[in-house]
Amino acid sequence: MITVYGKPECIDWARSRAILDSAKIEYTFHDILADPSAASIAVEISGGTASPVIVFDDASFLVEPSDPALTDKLRSEGIVS
């Protein structure tokens, strides 16, 4: 399952969420503004406070991905065709 650390109102998260939702991809979202422990994990993973940080099953991650970068990653993971 995909895990996302982000800010609910972030425009970059809105774009990524639209891609995940339109493809009916399940993910777990952690609000880094409301949950300090989630924010700490996001910083540990990405080295910063950017939103979103999208983590895949193989522990690879994307930070503030462009739409093509996220789509390419989902294809390479075999999540979408």
Helices and strands as residue ranges (DSSP letters): E 2-6, H 11-22, E 27-31, H 36-46, E 53-55, E 61-63, H 67-76
